[in-house]
Amino acid sequence: MKEWIKELYQYALGALVVLSFVAIVVLMIVLQPSSDDVLNTIVGVLGTITVMVVGYFFGSSKGSADKNKMIDKK
């Protein structure tokens, strides 16, 4: 698979996860469910995944991936 397609999928998946998290949080604020355990679980899971996505794109994993690309090019 071409490298730019792989990166496009990564960025699209990251954007989808973050946007899903924001949408669920906005829905919770607007709808104010009384006690919906399933919705709270979904928010918890999406929150964790969002932290992982942001950590990858802006944390040490991104730097490590960039370093590996530089090594492969040489």
C-alpha positions as CSV (number, residue, x, y, z in Angstrom):
1,M,0.0,0.0,0.0
2,K,1.3,3.4,-0.8
3,E,2.5,5.5,2.1
4,W,0.2,8.4,1.5
5,I,-2.8,6.2,1.5
6,K,-1.8,4.7,4.8
7,E,-1.3,8.1,6.3
8,L,-4.7,9.2,4.9
9,Y,-6.4,6.3,6.6
10,Q,-4.6,7.1,9.9
11,Y,-5.6,10.7,9.9
12,A,-9.2,9.9,8.8
13,L,-9.5,7.3,11.6
14,G,-8.1,9.8,14.1
15,A,-10.5,12.5,13.1
16,L,-13.4,10.1,13.2
17,V,-12.6,9.1,16.8
18,V,-12.1,12.6,18.0
19,L,-15.2,13.9,16.3
20,S,-17.3,11.0,17.7
21,F,-16.1,11.8,21.2
22,V,-17.0,15.4,20.8
23,A,-20.4,14.5,19.3
24,I,-21.2,12.2,22.2
25,V,-20.2,14.8,24.8
26,V,-22.3,17.4,23.1
27,L,-25.3,15.0,23.0
28,M,-24.9,14.3,26.7
29,I,-24.8,18.0,27.5
30,V,-27.9,18.7,25.3
31,L,-30.0,15.7,26.2
32,Q,-28.8,15.4,29.9
33,P,-29.7,11.7,30.3
34,S,-30.8,10.8,33.9
35,S,-28.9,7.6,34.2
36,D,-27.8,5.8,31.1
37,D,-25.0,3.4,31.9
38,V,-24.5,2.4,28.3
39,L,-24.0,6.0,27.1
40,N,-21.6,6.6,30.0
41,T,-19.6,3.5,29.0
42,I,-19.4,4.7,25.4
43,V,-18.2,8.1,26.5
44,G,-15.5,6.4,28.7
45,V,-14.3,4.2,25.9
46,L,-14.3,7.0,23.3
47,G,-12.5,9.2,25.8
48,T,-9.8,6.6,26.2
49,I,-9.4,6.0,22.5
50,T,-9.3,9.8,21.9
51,V,-6.4,10.1,24.4
52,M,-4.6,7.3,22.6
53,V,-5.1,9.0,19.2
54,V,-3.9,12.4,20.4
55,G,-1.0,10.7,22.2
56,Y,0.0,9.0,18.9
57,F,-0.2,12.0,16.7
58,F,1.4,14.5,19.1
59,G,3.3,12.3,21.5
60,S,6.5,10.2,21.4
61,S,4.9,7.6,19.1
62,K,4.7,10.1,16.3
63,G,8.4,11.1,16.8
64,S,9.4,7.5,16.8
65,A,7.4,6.9,13.6
66,D,9.1,9.9,11.9
67,K,12.5,8.7,13.0
68,N,11.9,5.3,11.5
69,K,10.8,6.9,8.2
70,M,14.0,8.9,8.1
71,I,16.1,5.8,8.8
72,D,14.3,3.9,6.0
73,K,15.0,6.7,3.5
74,K,18.7,6.5,4.1
